[in-house]
Amino acid sequence: QNQVKQPPATLRKAPIKAQVIHFINKPMPGNLPKRTSRALMDIEDDKVIPVIRNPQLKADQSEAVFYFPGCGSERLFSQVGLATQAMLYHVGATTVLPPGYLCCGYPQTAAGEEDKGQKITTDNRVLFHRVANTLNYLDIKTVVVSCGTCMDQLMKYQFDKIFPGCRLIDIHEYLMEKGVKLEGITGTKYMYHEPCHAPMKIYSGIKVANELMGTRVDLNDRCCGESGTLAVARPDISTQVRFRKQEEMEQGAAALREGDANAQVKILTSCPSCLQGLTRYANDGGGIEADYIVVEIAKHLLGDNWLPEYVDRANHGGIERVLL
């Protein structure tokens, strides 16, 4: 049932029954992709470096970027990783992916397993040096991420020593720099949820959202309550955070619906964990749909069938598999 009044304060760990009730009241989102992005493109082999490019472009016409998807954009919400790849393909970039599935190491470190997190980080850095040596002919100068948590961890990787002279940038900032901008959006009004682990370090997140969407996008404040694994580990605390966020979302939607009470309102974000958290509000947050900025852009620029069309293009001559 909906949480209609302020949840009680947390004084100690809640009993199991209370935790279960909190968890069921805001269930995990359904209708997730059945297969990961790598499975769809047959690039799960961890001994192969996938290089995705438009075969119609010459090498000197295409900028090489290294894209680190992370767990949330690749395994959980694979449409986010695919939308990132599709938009990089759209702007003419050559996209290099890591060999196999990789975690950045942040969740382990944040959970107190410092040694495990450090091992993952070190192993990844060694692997990326091997990738850089193998693909030194590409002269990679840009490392792209689509997750703020990954961004925070990858800032410790010293990428300038892996790909000399490179920079670390969020996909949305990259697309804005490339001049991507939607035009003529009608019928939908937007809010932007800035993640606690903000991935955009070069420009303001709300500025990027407004620039990319080409229409008014209002900032919607407050934490969504997902906080990585907090919603699973302590749903009682998460419920308190969500209650305040839901108020904020309803107020934001009401402001956007002035003059049109039935207008569709979407809340956009740039964090997989936040997307999971915001999707929990779908049934009792005023009918507000949550989505990723880059996914929304792909839908409008590339069409409703952007995902299968991109996978088909990539699978028919767009993927080069380089042995590590």
N, C-alpha and C positions, 0 to 999 in steps of 0.2 A: 504494500500500500504506500501511497505518497507520504512523504514526511511533511506534515502541515504545520508543525510547531517546532520551535528551537529544540534541538536534541540536548539531552542532559550533558553536563560537563563530565569529562573523563577524570576520575580520581584514582582508578586502579585498572588493571586489565579486566575487560568485560568478560562475563561468563560465556561459555561456548554457545548457549542458546541465543543470547543477545547478539553475538557476533554473526551467527547464521542468519538471524532476522535482518540485520543491517545489510548483509551481503545479498540476500534474496531481494530486498527492496530495491536495490540498484544493481540488477544483473549485468553480467559481462555482455558486451555487444555480440549479436549474432550476425549471420550472413557474411562471415569473413571469407576471403578467397580460399578455395579448397586446396590450391597448390601454391608453392612459393614462386617467386619470380624466376629463380634459377631453374626450377623444375620445368616451368613452361618453355624455357629457352634452351634446355638441355646443356646447362653450363655448371653442373654441380661438382664436376671433377676438380679436386683440390690440387691437381698437378698441372692444371692448365690455366693460363691467364686469358680471360675473355676480353677481346678488343672489338668494340662495336662501332661501326662507322657506316656512313652512307657510301656505298660503292660507286656512286655516280660522281662523288667529289674527289678531286685530286688531293694528294697528301698535303700539299702546301696550302690548300684552301681550308683545311680543317685543323682547329686547335685541339691538342690532346689534353684531356683532363682525367684525373684519377678519381673515381667515385667510390667512396666507402659507404655502403648502404646501412650497415648495422642490423641488429636483430629485428627491431621494430619495423623498419622499412622493407625488410627482405623476407622475413618469416611470418610476422603477425599481420601487418597490413601491406601485403606485397604489391598492392596497387600503387602505393606511394613510391616504392623503388622503381616500378615500371613507368610511372608518370615522370619521374625524374629522368630516367633513361630516354623516354620518348621525347621529352622537351630538349634534352641535350642533343639528341638526334635531329630534332626540328631546327635548332639553331646552327647545325653544321659541325658540332663538336665530335671528336673521336673519343669515345668513353672507354677507359680501362677499368675493369672491375678486379677486385682481389680474387685470388684463386680459392674457391670454396667459401663456405660460410664462416664468417668471423665475427666474434664479439669484441667490442672495443676494450673491455675490462673494467668499465665504470661500475656496473652493478655489483661485481664482486668486491671492489674496493669500498663502495658505499655500504655494503652489508657487513663490513668489518674484516673481510678476508683479504687483508692488504697483500699478503704474499701471493695469493692466487691472482689477484688483480695485476700485480707487478709482473708475474710470469706471463700472463696473457699479453700485456703491453710489450714486454721484451720480445716475446716470440713473434708478435705482429711486426714489430720494427725490423727484426732480422728478415722476416719474410718480405717486407716492403723493399728492403735494400736489394734483395734478390730480384724482385720485380723490376726495380729501377735499373739494375745491371742488364737484365734480359731485354728491356725495352728502351735502352738508352738512346736509340735512334729516334724516339718520339719526342724527346725534349719536353717532358711534362712540367708545366709551370703552375698548374692549378689543381688543388685537391678539393673536391666538392663533397659536402655531407648534406643529409636531409633530416638530421636529428640533433637537437641541442645537447643531449647527454653525450652522444658520440663526439660532438664538437668540443665539449669541455675536456673529454679524455684525450682526444687526438691533438689538442693543443700542447700536450705533454710529450708527444711523439718526436719532436724536433724534426719535422718534415723537411725543413730547409737543408738538413744534412742528408736526407734521402733523395729528394728531388731538388737539387740546388736552385735557389732563387724562386722557389714556389711559394704560393700563398694558400691559406685555408679559408674556404668561403662556403656559406650556405647556398643551396640551390636557388632560393628565391632572390637573394642578392645578385647571384650570377646572372639570372634571367633578366633582372631589372637592368643590369649593366649592358646586356645584349639588346636592350630596347624592346623586350617583350611587354606588350600592354594590350589588355582586352578593350574592346570598344563596343558601345551600344548595348550593354547588358540591361535588360528590362525584366520586370516581374519578380526579381529576387533582390532582397536587401541583405547587407552583410555586416557582421561584426567580426572583430579579430581578437582571439584569445592569445595573449603573449605568454608563452611557457615560462615557468620558473627558471628552467635551464634554457634561456633564450639563445637560439642558434645564430641569430644575426648579430655579428660583432662589429661590422663595418658601418651599417646604416641602421636607423631606427626601424624596428619591426613594423610599426603601424604605418610609417612612411612607405616602406616597401610594399605592404599590402595594398595601400591606396594607389600606388603607382602601377602595380601589376594589374589590379582589377579594373582600373580606369573608371571607377565610380566611387561613391562615398562608402568608406568602411570605418565603422566606429570601433574604438578600442573598448573591449570588455574586460574589466579588471577582476582580480581575485584568482586564487589557485583553484584548479578544477577538482582537487581532492584525490587524484589518481596517484601522483607522486611515485612513479615507478611501481613498486610492489606494496606500497602502504595500504592501498585499497583492499588488497588480499590479506595482508598480515594484520592490519588493524582497521577493519571496516567501521568500527565504532567511531574512531577519530576521523576517518575519512568522511563519514556521514555529517559530522559537524562542519567540516570544511565545505562540503558539497551544498549544505543548506544555505550558506551565505552566498556561494557562487550562483545557485539557482535564483536567488533574489536578484542578483546582478544581471543575470541573463534575461530574466523577465522584464526588468526595468529597461534594459538596452533594447529589447525587442519592441516594447511599447513605444519607445522614443522613435524607432524606425518606422513603426506602423501608424504614426500620426497622419491622418488623412486617408489611410487605407488599412482598415483594421484586419483585412484578410490577406495582407501581403505575406509572401513566403519569406522567412528570415533564416539565413544560414549563419552559423558561427564557424569561422575558419581558424586553423591553427597551423603550427609548423613543428609539431612534436608528436611522435607516434603514441607515447603514453598519454598525452593530453587528448589525442583523438579518441583513444579508448575511454578515457574519463568523460569527455564531453558527449560521447555517444550514449552514455548511461542516462542522460537527461531527456532523451528523445520523447519518452512517454509522459513526462511531467514537468518539462521545462518550457511549456508554451508551444510545443510542436516545433522546436528549433532543431534543424538538421545540422550535424557536424561534418566537416570535411577538411581535407588538407588543401592549402592554397594551390600547390602545384597540380593536384588532381583536378581541382576546379578549372584551372587554366587549360589543362589538357582536354577536358570535356568541351570547353568553348572553342578553343583554337583548332583542335584536331578532330572534333566530332564525338558523338556519343559512343561510337565503336572504336575509339582510339586505342584501347588496350589490345583487343585481338588483332587489329590492323598493324600495330607496332610490332607485336610478337611475330606476326606473319612476315613482315618486312625483314626483321632481324634474322629470322630462321631461314630466309631465302637469300643468302648472300651478304647479310649484314654483320655476321659474327666471324671474326678470325680467332682461332684457338691457338695460342702460342704456348708451347711446352715450357714449363718453368725449369 
